[in-house]
C-alpha cells in the first residue's frame, strides 16, 4: 500500500473523494482485522491507510469550507 499523493487527491471532485474515503476506511478495517487475527505481518499498511484517510478528510473539509 502506497501513500496517496496530495496532488492526485486535489484533482478529484468531492463525490470521488467521498467514495475513496469509504473504500479506504473499509480497507483499513480489513487490514486491522488481519493483524488482529495474525493473518498479516506488515503493520506499516495500517499506518499508511490511516494517513490516507486523514489526507482525504482534510481535503473534503477544505472543499466544503471553500464552497460556503
GULO-352154 format. One record per residue: residue number from 1; x, y, z of N, C-alpha, C, O, CB in turn. Coordinates in pm, 1 decimal. Glycine has a CB too. Layout:
N
R,num,npx,npy,npz,capx,capy,capz,cpx,cpy,cpz,opx,opy,opz,cbpx,cbpy,cbpz
R,NUM,X,Y,Z,X,Y,Z,X,Y,Z,X,Y,Z,X,Y,Z
...
# end
This chain:
68
R,num,npx,npy,npz,capx,capy,capz,cpx,cpy,cpz,opx,opy,opz,cbpx,cbpy,cbpz
R,1,84.0,-118.0,0.0,0.0,0.0,0.0,87.3,122.8,0.0,169.3,141.7,89.9,-94.9,0.7,120.2
R,2,70.3,205.8,-100.0,148.2,329.0,-103.4,60.0,445.7,-60.8,-62.7,440.0,-69.1,207.3,353.5,-244.6
R,3,124.7,549.3,-16.1,52.2,668.3,27.6,-2.4,741.8,-94.1,62.1,748.0,-198.7,143.8,761.5,111.4
R,4,-120.8,796.6,-79.1,-181.9,874.0,-185.9,-120.5,1013.2,-186.6,-99.4,1073.1,-81.1,-336.2,881.2,-168.9
R,5,-91.9,1064.4,-305.6,-32.2,1197.2,-313.6,-140.8,1303.8,-303.5,-253.2,1285.2,-350.1,47.7,1213.5,-444.8
R,6,-104.8,1414.5,-242.1,-199.3,1523.3,-224.6,-237.2,1584.9,-358.4,-352.2,1624.3,-378.0,-141.4,1629.3,-132.4
R,7,-142.3,1593.9,-450.3,-170.2,1649.7,-583.1,-275.5,1566.3,-655.0,-366.8,1619.8,-718.0,-41.2,1656.7,-667.4
R,8,-261.6,1437.0,-644.7,-357.4,1345.7,-708.7,-496.4,1362.4,-647.6,-596.7,1361.7,-719.0,-310.4,1199.0,-694.9
R,9,-501.5,1377.1,-516.5,-629.9,1389.9,-448.0,-696.8,1523.9,-476.3,-819.3,1530.5,-486.0,-611.1,1372.5,-298.6
R,10,-619.4,1629.7,-489.4,-676.1,1762.4,-514.1,-743.0,1770.9,-651.0,-830.2,1855.4,-671.8,-567.4,1868.8,-503.1
R,11,-704.1,1685.8,-743.4,-762.7,1690.1,-877.1,-899.1,1620.7,-882.6,-968.4,1628.3,-984.1,-668.1,1625.7,-977.2
R,12,-937.7,1553.3,-774.5,-1064.4,1480.4,-772.6,-1178.0,1569.5,-723.9,-1155.9,1668.7,-654.6,-1053.2,1356.3,-683.7
R,13,-1299.2,1532.4,-761.4,-1418.1,1603.9,-716.5,-1458.6,1554.3,-577.8,-1409.2,1452.2,-529.8,-1534.6,1586.0,-817.3
R,14,-1548.4,1627.6,-515.4,-1591.2,1595.9,-379.7,-1654.8,1456.9,-371.3,-1627.8,1382.4,-277.1,-1689.5,1701.2,-330.2
R,15,-1738.0,1422.0,-467.8,-1803.0,1290.7,-466.4,-1700.3,1178.7,-479.3,-1711.8,1075.2,-413.6,-1906.3,1280.8,-579.6
R,16,-1600.0,1199.8,-564.1,-1495.0,1098.9,-581.4,-1416.3,1081.6,-452.0,-1380.7,969.7,-415.2,-1400.2,1137.9,-696.8
R,17,-1389.2,1192.4,-382.9,-1316.8,1183.8,-256.6,-1398.0,1109.2,-151.0,-1342.7,1031.3,-73.4,-1281.5,1323.6,-206.3
R,18,-1528.1,1132.8,-148.3,-1611.8,1063.1,-51.3,-1618.0,913.6,-80.3,-1619.4,832.6,12.4,-1752.3,1122.0,-50.9
R,19,-1621.7,876.7,-206.9,-1617.8,734.3,-243.7,-1484.0,671.8,-203.7,-1479.2,561.6,-149.1,-1641.2,716.7,-395.9
R,20,-1376.5,744.1,-231.9,-1242.9,695.8,-197.9,-1227.6,681.7,-46.2,-1163.2,588.5,2.0,-1135.4,791.0,-254.0
R,21,-1287.0,774.6,27.7,-1280.7,769.2,174.0,-1349.0,643.1,226.1,-1295.9,575.8,314.4,-1346.0,894.5,235.7
R,22,-1464.8,611.1,172.8,-1534.1,491.0,220.4,-1455.3,364.6,185.5,-1452.8,270.0,264.2,-1675.4,483.3,160.1
R,23,-1391.6,362.0,69.1,-1309.2,246.4,31.1,-1186.7,232.9,122.0,-1151.5,122.9,164.5,-1264.5,258.6,-115.6
R,24,-1122.6,346.1,150.9,-1003.5,344.0,237.2,-1040.0,300.3,379.1,-966.1,224.6,442.1,-936.4,483.2,240.3
R,25,-1153.5,347.9,429.0,-1196.3,307.9,563.3,-1227.1,158.4,568.5,-1195.4,91.5,666.9,-1319.8,388.8,606.6
R,26,-1288.4,106.5,463.4,-1315.4,-37.0,456.9,-1186.8,-118.1,452.1,-1174.6,-220.9,518.7,-1401.1,-69.0,335.4
R,27,-1091.4,-71.3,373.2,-963.1,-140.9,363.1,-886.7,-133.1,495.0,-818.9,-228.2,534.0,-878.6,-81.5,249.4
R,28,-898.1,-19.0,563.5,-833.1,-3.4,694.1,-891.9,-103.5,793.4,-818.5,-166.6,869.5,-849.6,141.9,747.2
R,29,-1023.1,-117.6,792.4,-1088.4,-214.7,880.1,-1037.2,-356.0,852.4,-1005.7,-430.5,945.1,-1241.1,-209.0,862.1
R,30,-1029.1,-391.8,725.6,-982.3,-525.9,688.9,-836.7,-547.9,729.1,-800.7,-655.7,776.5,-998.4,-548.1,538.5
R,31,-753.0,-445.6,710.1,-612.0,-459.4,748.4,-596.4,-474.9,899.5,-513.5,-553.0,946.2,-531.6,-338.1,700.0
R,32,-676.5,-400.2,975.5,-672.0,-414.0,1121.8,-719.9,-551.7,1164.2,-663.8,-611.6,1255.9,-757.5,-305.5,1189.5
R,33,-823.4,-602.1,1098.0,-874.6,-734.9,1129.8,-769.1,-841.4,1101.9,-749.6,-933.2,1181.7,-1001.9,-764.0,1049.5
R,34,-701.3,-828.5,988.0,-596.6,-925.5,954.0,-485.0,-924.8,1057.1,-433.7,-1030.4,1093.9,-539.3,-896.0,815.4
R,35,-447.1,-806.7,1103.7,-342.2,-800.8,1206.0,-389.8,-860.8,1338.0,-313.0,-927.4,1407.4,-297.1,-655.9,1227.8
R,36,-515.6,-837.5,1372.6,-568.2,-889.7,1498.6,-571.9,-1042.0,1498.5,-547.6,-1105.4,1601.2,-708.0,-834.3,1524.7
R,37,-602.1,-1100.4,1383.4,-609.2,-1245.8,1373.8,-478.6,-1306.7,1322.2,-473.6,-1423.9,1284.8,-724.1,-1286.0,1283.1
R,38,-375.5,-1226.3,1321.1,-240.8,-1269.4,1281.7,-235.6,-1326.2,1140.1,-159.0,-1418.4,1112.4,-189.7,-1373.2,1379.2
R,39,-316.8,-1271.2,1051.4,-313.6,-1312.4,911.3,-218.0,-1225.6,830.9,-169.3,-1267.2,725.8,-453.7,-1306.2,850.5
R,40,-191.4,-1106.6,879.4,-99.7,-1015.6,811.1,20.4,-988.5,897.6,16.0,-1003.4,1019.7,-169.2,-884.5,774.8
R,41,129.1,-948.1,832.3,251.4,-924.0,907.0,299.3,-779.4,894.5,376.7,-732.4,977.9,359.7,-1018.3,859.9
R,42,254.2,-709.3,791.8,302.8,-574.5,766.3,217.7,-472.1,841.0,105.8,-441.7,799.5,302.6,-544.7,615.6
R,43,270.6,-419.4,950.6,197.0,-321.0,1029.7,201.3,-182.1,966.9,122.0,-95.3,1003.4,252.9,-315.4,1170.6
R,44,291.1,-160.6,874.9,304.1,-30.1,810.4,184.5,0.8,720.5,157.1,117.5,692.5,432.9,-24.3,729.2
R,45,114.5,-100.4,675.7,-2.1,-80.9,590.2,-110.5,-3.7,664.9,-174.4,84.8,608.0,-56.5,-216.3,541.4
R,46,-131.0,-36.9,790.9,-233.5,30.2,871.4,-197.6,177.7,886.8,-284.1,264.6,876.4,-248.0,-37.4,1010.8
R,47,-71.6,205.0,911.4,-25.9,343.8,926.2,-51.6,422.3,798.4,-102.8,534.1,803.9,124.0,348.3,961.9
R,48,-17.2,365.9,684.4,-37.6,434.9,557.0,-185.8,458.2,529.4,-223.3,564.8,480.6,24.8,354.8,442.7
R,49,-269.1,361.8,559.3,-413.2,378.7,538.0,-470.0,487.8,627.6,-552.9,567.3,583.3,-486.8,246.9,563.4
R,50,-426.3,492.7,753.9,-472.4,597.6,845.0,-433.5,735.4,793.7,-512.8,829.3,800.7,-415.1,575.9,985.2
R,51,-313.3,747.4,743.0,-267.5,875.3,688.6,-345.9,912.6,563.3,-377.4,1029.8,542.4,-117.6,869.5,657.2
R,52,-377.3,814.3,480.5,-457.8,841.1,360.7,-596.6,891.3,399.1,-647.6,985.6,338.6,-469.5,714.4,273.7
R,53,-657.9,828.2,499.8,-789.4,870.9,545.6,-782.1,1014.8,596.1,-871.3,1094.9,567.8,-842.2,776.6,656.4
R,54,-678.0,1047.8,669.7,-662.2,1183.6,721.4,-645.9,1284.3,608.0,-703.3,1393.0,612.8,-542.0,1191.1,815.8
R,55,-567.9,1248.8,505.9,-549.9,1338.0,390.5,-682.5,1364.2,319.5,-714.9,1477.7,284.7,-448.6,1277.8,291.7
R,56,-756.9,1258.6,299.2,-885.2,1271.4,228.8,-982.1,1356.8,310.8,-1048.9,1444.5,256.1,-946.9,1131.4,201.2
R,57,-989.9,1331.8,440.4,-1079.0,1409.9,525.7,-1040.2,1557.5,526.6,-1127.5,1644.3,526.9,-1077.7,1354.7,668.0
R,58,-912.4,1586.1,527.0,-865.5,1724.2,523.6,-909.1,1793.0,395.5,-956.5,1906.5,398.7,-713.6,1729.6,537.2
R,59,-893.5,1725.4,283.4,-932.0,1784.2,155.6,-1083.4,1802.2,145.2,-1130.5,1901.8,90.3,-881.8,1697.6,40.9
R,60,-1158.7,1707.3,197.2,-1305.3,1719.6,195.3,-1346.9,1842.5,276.8,-1432.9,1919.4,234.1,-1373.4,1590.0,252.2
R,61,-1286.4,1860.2,392.7,-1317.8,1975.2,476.8,-1280.6,2105.2,407.1,-1356.3,2202.1,412.7,-1245.4,1964.7,611.1
R,62,-1165.3,2108.7,341.8,-1124.2,2229.0,268.1,-1222.4,2261.0,157.2,-1257.9,2377.2,137.2,-983.7,2211.3,209.6
R,63,-1266.2,2159.7,85.4,-1359.0,2182.6,-25.4,-1495.1,2232.1,25.4,-1556.3,2320.2,-35.0,-1376.7,2053.6,-107.2
R,64,-1541.2,2174.8,136.3,-1670.5,2215.4,190.7,-1665.7,2358.2,244.3,-1760.9,2434.2,226.5,-1714.0,2119.3,301.3
R,65,-1557.2,2394.9,308.8,-1545.4,2531.1,360.4,-1521.8,2631.0,249.0,-1563.7,2746.3,258.8,-1433.0,2539.7,461.7
R,66,-1455.4,2587.9,143.5,-1429.1,2675.1,29.8,-1553.6,2705.7,-49.9,-1563.4,2811.3,-112.4,-1326.7,2613.5,-59.7
R,67,-1648.7,2614.6,-48.4,-1770.8,2634.3,-126.3,-1873.0,2721.2,-53.8,-1968.8,2768.0,-115.3,-1832.8,2500.4,-159.8
R,68,-1854.0,2743.1,75.1,-1950.5,2822.7,152.7,-1924.6,2969.0,141.8,-1996.8,3049.0,201.1,-1948.1,2783.3,297.0
# end
